[in-house]
């Protein structure tokens, strides 16, 4: 087929995605004068991307297979809305050759490569065979079509452990397992296949030698339908967890100029093997000396903004211009590298609970204003609900500066000024990660986060004097708001009165097992003071337009951000982030706790495997069952040694948060 017939100018664009990437595409498309159409599931009726688009079409129920992964419903939405083109974003159907072909058959321009290109390069096993013929260096591995257990086991033995079992389709760390011995292989394959089938509707596996102490290097490429193909320098995505990228930067701080030229040339060679059209990424793994091709992603990547910031190129605009049938606007020699960019992915997850996804409604959403060198790509707003049905990424914070050290500082400042409440986020973890001395020194590999996890997720620090005093100020300001006090009334936080003085006691606790902290407010005639034990401070506060406030203690002024949710207080001070519980002076604080012997669903999800039988004797930490939550598997384990007394669910059950799934009876001591 003549490629030029597949790409033509259009006016109405449907974005077949949700969240951050849908919002990102809508912004550029509108700037180019295009009319935008969003699609959404029943869970996303009020989502940000729906509000941003000119029109929106309901696809169906919340489950992705019934909405965002349903090709027939997406193409029907395009017909219903009059869309002439479809941008797939990343994830979902973005690397589905079947979807690209369905768009072509429906007369829609698919903003991306052709179905043939996706089949050739989107299959990790097929692309490796193609790269081998093209002379691109490969990691030793099995990329064949036979998928029976015996073939995979024989291939793993031949390659030699440790090996990497990974899904042939898709990416994002899903359907991927490191296997260090033959005894672990069968269970890893079953789990990886199940996860891949749920995420990509394709459970084919390939097996590769696991490169020890690896670094992840990738090259952004883009081609047009006139035979032009460019590389836009490389990115490094070595900081990962469970094969999911966490921090990405460009250019790689690991490569020198000669290595950069070589890896970019290899990427162009790889893409040229299929006469590639559209944006794509050639991914490599490096052992510190050589680089090996691992896969091609035939779509835009999550981390594309770092490339945009070092080149000044809007990759979504270029995608759309290529889809119009235009030639790329620059030649290879005209693309210049400028400065350094680094990106952090903000997720709704709890790093202190093995990164368990967090769902619920976002009650507070504060991000720094985008400025020179700081960019925020978000898919959520205050009031939005985070659903258990989809990926947990909320936003990306991206920073640019003339050099890497300055870019890291700017990124960390952006993270420190971000507050997301109502759900748990990984923002404090990201800040600890980017400021880690080894990250700054670039002495890392893809296993760094797992090794350093304890240091990156320290227990929360107890509040100091400034935090306790700020908690009092926050309560007084909130009470003044409730009472509709005037902004400049002398009765505000100072509690001024013409004669006499009064005292008010406040009690806080920063953890359930922590000792209570008491603080006394003295107010009335004269300046207000706060007392903590034997320490007394002259005290004042003033509300600011940005929602924060200044607190002054003994003449020292500090900026504070506070969020009050009932008796729970969140504070951000110069010392970090703090969660405090305001102890109710009239009682009623105690909440009924679920017994420790009960295994409950931490989030809504689907039971995908039962790993122990009723009556089994379990060691502490033994696996009991597996839930699929936000397209990732979470294994629930025995909280202590004991006997599995009962299982109250079966494979395929859809369970809600807090539902009891099993019960363990402790071993008699």
N, C-alpha and C positions, 0 to 999 in steps of 0.2 A: 504494500500500500504506500502511496506517495505521502510522506509525512506532512507535506505542506497543506494537504487537504484536511488534516485533523486539527490544524490550528488556524483560527480566524478571529477577527474582531467581534466583540460582544459587548452588550450594555448591562445585562442583568446577571449577577453572579450569585450562585447558591453556595454557602459554606457548609459542607457536610461534616460538621464537628461541633464541639461545645467548648466552654471554658476559655482559658487564656488564649489558645491559638485561634479560636473563632473570633474573639474580640480583636486580636492582632490583625487578622486578615481583613476584617471589616473596616478597621481604621484606614489601612492603605487603599483598599478598594474605593471607599468613599472619597478619599483625597484625589483619586484618579477619575472621579466623576461617575463611577459605576453605581448601579442600584444593587443593594445587597439583600439577600434572603437567608434567614437563619432557619435551621431545623431544630426541633427540640422534642424531648420525651415528656411524659406526664410529670416526671420528677423535676423537670427544668422549666416549667411554665413561667416562672418569675426570674429566670436566670439573666445574668448581665448581658450575655451575647444576644439573647432574644430582645432585650430592651434596646440594644444598640442598632440592630438591623432595621432596614426599612420595612421589611415584611418578615413573617415567621410562619412556618408550617409545622403542625404537630405530626410526629412520626408514629407514636404509639406508647406502650407501657414503658416503665422505667428501665427494665432489663435491656442491656445493650443489644442483645440478639434480636429483640423485638423493636428496636428503634434505630440507634446509630449504626448498627452492624447489618441492618436489613436493607439489602441492595434494592429490592423492589420498591420499598417504601420511600427510600431516598430519591430514586429516579422518578417516582410518582409525584413527590413533592416538587421536583424541578418542573415537571409538566404542569402541575397545578398552579405554580407561581409564575410561569412564563420564563423561568431562568434559561439562559442560553449556555451557561458554563458552570462547572462545579469545581470548587477548590476543596481537596480532601483534608487539609491540615496535616497533622501527624497522629499516629495511632488509628484506632478504628479501621476504616476501609482504605487508608492512605496508601498501603502497599498491596492492595488486592487487585490482581490482574483481572479478575472477574468483574470487579466494579468498574475499572477503567474501560473494559470492553463493553459493559452495559451502558456506560455513558456514551461511548462512540456509537453503539447501535441505536441509542435514543436520539442521536443527532446533537449531543451535548459536547462541548469542548471540555476535556478533562485537563485541569491545570496540573500537569505533571507529565511523566513519560507515557509512552504507549503501553498497552497490555503486553506486547511482545518484549519490550525492554524490562518491564517489571518481572515477567516470568524468567527472563534470563538472569537478571541481577538480584531480584527480590528473594529468590530461593538461595539460601546460604550455601546449600550443597551444590546447586547448579552453577552458581557464580564462581565457586572455587574451581570447578572443572574448567570453566571458561578462562579464569585467570591463570590456571596452570598452562593452558595452551598459549596464552598471551605472554607467558614468561614473567608474570608478577609473582614475587616470593610469597609462599604460603606456609602456615603452621601445619606440621604433619597431622593428618587426621583422616577420618572416614566420612565421605560425603555422598555415599551411594544411596540407591533407592530402596534396597532391602531394609526392612524395619523390624524384622523379627528379633526376639531377645537373644537368640544364639548368635546371629550375625553381629549385633551390636556388642555383645560380650566378647566375642572373638576379636573384633576390631580394637576394643579397648585394651585387651591383653597385648595385642601386637604393637599398639602405640606406646604402651607403658604408662602406668599410673604415676602421678595424678593426671586425670583427664577432665575435660570440660564437656558435659552433656548439654546440648543447647538446641532450642527449637530452630528448625530450618526456616520457618516463617516468622515475621514479627521481630520484636526487639524489646528494649526497655527493661532487660533483665528478667523478663517473664519466660518460664520454661527453660531455665538455665540452672545447672547444678555443678559444683565442683565435686568430683569423686576421687577420693584418695586411696581406695583399695577395692579389690574385686568384690568383696563382701557388701560394699555399699551400693554397687552399681544397679542391681535390679530395682531396689526401692527408689533410687534417684530417677531412673528412667520412667517408672510409673508416675511418680509425682510430677516430673517435668512435662510428660505427655499430657497429663490431666490439666495442668496449668496452661499449657500452650493451646490445647483444644478450646478451653474456656475463653482465652484472650483473642485467639486468631482463627478459630475454627479449623485448625491444621495442627496435627500432633506429630508430624514427621520430625525426626531427630537427626543430628549429626554429632560426631564425637571428634574432639581435637585434643592434642597434647596441651596440658595446662602449662603456660609459660610462667615460671617462677619469678616473683618480684616484677610483675609486668607494669608497663606504662601504656596508657591508651592514647593513641594519636589518631586524628582523623582530618581529612581534607575536604573542604567545601568545594564542590564543582557545580557548574551550570553550563548547559548546552542549548543551542537554538536549533530550529528546523532547517537552517541553512548550512549546517556542517561546522559551525563554530563551537568550540568547547574550551572553557576556561577553568582554572583553579583559582580560588580566592584565599590562599594561604591555609594554614592548618590550625587546628584547635587541640588542646590537651584536656582530656577528661579523665584523668587518673584517679581523682578522688571520687570513689564509688562505694556504695553499700549494697550488698546482694546484687551486684552487677547493674545497679541503677545509678546513673550519674547524679552527683550531688553538687559539685562545683565544676564549672567549665571555664577555660580561659583561652585567649588567643593573643599573640601567637604562643606556641609551646615554649615554655622556659627551658626545655630540655634540649631542643635541637639547635645546632649552629646553622649558619647560612647555607653551607654546603648540604647538610642533611635536609634542610628545609627544601631546597631546590630538588633534591633527589626524591623525597617523598611526594612532593607535588607533581613531579613528572610521572611517578608511578601511578598516582591517582588519575591523571589525565589518560594514561595508557589504559588503565582499567576501564574507565568510562567509554573510551574510544572503541573498545572491543565490541560494544553494542550500539555505536553511533548515538550515544545518549542525548536525550532532549529533556530539559527541565532542570530543577535543582535536585541535587543528591549529595550524599556524603560517602566517601570511601574511608572505611575504618581499618586501622592497623593496630597491631600490638607490638610493642618494642621490649626487648630484653636488655636494653641499655646499649647494645651495639648495633643490632640489625632491626629492621622493621618487617613485619609479615602481614599480608592482607588477611583480614578476618571476614569482612562482609561489606556489602554496599547497602545503604538505606536509600531507597528510591523515592525520597520525599524530603520535605523540609524538616530539619531537626529542631528539637526543643531549644538547643543552645545556639541557634542561628544568630541571635542578637550580638554575640561577641564578635562574630565575623563582620556584621554590619558596622559596628563601632570602630573597628580598625581599618575598614576600607571605605567607609562613607557610602556604602551601597545598600539600598533597600531591597533585600532579597525577595520579598513578596511582590514588590513592584516589578522586579525583573522576571519573576515567575509569570506574572500576568502579561507582561509584554511579549515574552516567549510564546505564551498561549495565544496572543493576538496574531502570531506569525511573524513578529518583528525580529530583526537581527539584534544580537547583544550590542549594547551601546558602546562598549569599550573593548579594546584588544588586551591580550595578556600583558603586554609591556606597559599599558596605561593603568593597571591596577597596582596601587601603592599601599604599602603597609605603614600605618601611622599609630604609634603608641601601643598600649596594652589594654585589654578589656577582660573582665572576669565577671562571672555570673553565679548566683546562688539560687537554688530552687527552694521556694517556700512551700512546705507541705503541711497538711492537716494530719499530724501524727505526733506521737509521744515518744521522744527518744529515751525517756526513762523507763518505758514499758516496751522495750524491744521494738520501738517505732510502730507501735500499734496505731492504725488509722483512727482518726478522731472525727466523729460526725456530730452534726447539730447545727444550730443557727449562729451565725457570726453576729455577736452583739456589739462588738467594737472593731473597727477597721481603720487604722491610722497608718498611712504610708507617707514617707517624706515626699515632698513635691519634686517631680523630675526637674533637674537643673543641668547645668553644664557638667557633663561627665557622669550623671546619675540617671538611670532609666528604670522605670517600673512597668513591667508587662503583667497585668493582672486579669483574672477572670472572675473575680468575686468583689462584692461590695458589702458594706455594713447592712445587715438584715438578710443577706442571702443564706440559704441552707446548704450545708455540705452533705451530700448524699453518700450512702454506702455503696452505691451502684457503680461509681466511676473512679478514675484515678484521683488521688488525693492532692494533686498539685493545685495550689491557690494562686501563686504568682511567681515571678522571677524578679530579683533585684540585680541589676547589671550596672557595673561601673567602668568608666574609661578614664585613663590618665596617661601622661607621657611615658611612664614606666610602670613596671609591675608592682613595686613597693607602694607607690602612690595610688595605684588602682585598688590594691588590697585595702589600704586605709580608707579610701572613699567607699568601697563596698561595705566595710565593717561599720562605718558611720551610718550608711543607709539602713543596715540591719538593726543597729542600735536604736534608731529612731522609728522603728516599725513596731506597732502594737496590734495584735490580733487576739480577740477574746471571744468567749462563747464556745470555742473549740480550742484544742491544744495544738500549737504549731511547733515547728522545729527551729524557729528563729534563734533562740539562745544557743542551740547546738551549732547552727551555721556560723554564728559569731565566734564561738570558741574554736571552730575548725579553721576559719580563715586567718585567725590570729595565732594559731599554733606555731611555735618556732620552726618546726620541721616543714610546715607548709610554706612559710615565708622563705625558708632556705631551699625549698624544692627537693628535699630528701625524702621522697614519698614513693609509694607504688599503689596498686589497686587494692591491696590488703591493709592499707594504713588505717582506715577508719575502724575496721574490726579490731585491730591490735590496740588502738588508742581509745577505744570507746569509753572505757572507764574514766579516763582523764577528760574526755570531751563531754561527759554527762555527769559532772560532780553533783553531790547532794546540794540542795539549795542552801545558800548561806543564811544564817540567822540575821534578822534585821538589826541594824545599828540605831544609834540615836536619831539620825536624820530620817530613817524610814519610819520609826515609831512616831516621831513628831509630825511627819508628813501624813501618816495615817489619821492622826487627830485632825489635822488641817483639812484633809479630804472629807472627813465626816462632817465637820462644821460647815464647809462650803456646800456640801450636798443638802444639809439641813436648811441652810439659808436659801438655797434654790427652792426647796420644797415649800418653805414658808413665804416664798415670793419676796424675799428681802431685796431692797434696792442695792445696786452694785456698790455704792459708796456710803452706805449706812454705817455709822459708828458702831452699830450693834452686830456687825458681821463677825468674823472670826476672832476679833479682839475681845468681844463680849463687853465692850465699854459700858459703864454705868456711872451716874453722877457721884454716888457715894458707896462705900463698902466694897467688899470683895467676896467672891464665891469660889467654890472648888467643884470640879467634875472629874470623876475617875473613868478611865478607859482601860480595857483589858484586851490584849491581843495574843494570838497564838499563831506561829508560822508553820506548824506541822501538828498532826493529831497527837503525837507522842511528846511534843515539845512542852517545856514549861511555859506558863503564862507570863506575859510581860505587862506590867502595870505602869500607867503614866497618868500624872495628875495635871489638869489644866486649872490654873488660878487666873481669874479674870474679874473685872469690875473697874473700880477707880484706879487709874494708873495702867501701865503696860501689862499685857498678858504674859504669863510665864508658864513653862512646862517643866515638870519634875519627873525624873526617872531615877528612882533610888535617891541617892544623895546629890545627884547632878541636877542643876536648875538652869534653864535657858530662857532668856528674853525671846519672845516668840511673836511672829507676825506672818501673814500670808496675803497674797494678792492674786486674783484670778487673771489669766491671760486670754487673749482672743482666740488662740489656737486650741483652747480646751484644757491646757495645762495650767499650772500655777507656780508662783515663786514662793518659797518658804524662806524666812529669815530667822536664823538662830544666832543669838549673840552677835548680831551685825553681819553674819555671813549668809549671803543670799544664794539659793540653789534652785534650779528648775526641776519640777516634778511633774510627771504624768500619772494620773490616777484613774482607775475605773472601779466603781463600787457596784456590786451585784448582790443585793441583800446584805448579808453580813460578811461577804467575801470581798476583800480589797486586793486590787492589783496595783503595784507601784513601780514606776521606773524612775530611778534616781541616778546620780553620778556613780553609784556603787553597783548598779545593775538592776535586775528585775526581781521583784519580791511579791509573794502571795501571802496575805495575812488573813486570819479569821478574827473578826471582831466578836468577842465573846458577849453574848446577849446578857445584859445585867439582870434581866428578868427570867433567865433560864430558857429552856426549849431548844438548846443547841444540839442535843444528842440525837443522832439518827440511827435507825435500825440498820445493823450491818448484816450482810449476807454471811452465813457461816463459812468458815474457811474450808470445810469439807465439800462444799458445793462447787462444781465446775459450771460457770455461767458464761453465756455468750458475751464477750466484751463489746461487740458491735453487731448490728444486723449482718447476717451472712447466710451462706448455704453450706450445709454439712456435706463434705465431699469424701470423707474417709473416716471409718472407725478403726482405730489402731490397737485396741485392747478389748478383751472379752470380759463380761461380768464374771466376777469371782477370781480374776487374775490378781496375783500379788505384784504390786508395783513399787519400784524404787522412786524416791523423790526425783521429779523431773521426767519421769517416764511418759511417753506420748500416749494420749487417750483418744483424741479425735482431731480432725483437721477441718477448719472452716475456710471457705473462700470469701474474703472480704476485700472489696475494691480491686477485684481481679488478681489479688495476691493471696497465697495460702498462709494461714496462721495455724500453727499446731498448739493445741491446749494440752497442758501437761499436769501430772500429779503434783499437788502442792507439798506433799510429804509422802513418806513411805506408808503403804497401806494396801487395802484390798478394794478393788473396784466393786462397789456395792450395787450400783444400778446405772444404766445408760438410758436416758429419756429422749433419745432422738434416733433417727435413722438416716442413712445416706440419701441426699436429695431434699431433706427438710430445709425450708427457709425459716430461719429463727430470728427473733428480735433481740435487741440488746437487753441483757439482764435475765434472759430465760435460762432456767436451770437445765443443763444438758447431761450431767453425770454427777455421781456422788462417790467419794472415796472415804472409806472407813479407816482411820489411822490404826497402825499396828500397835497392839498393846505393848507398853514398855515394861 
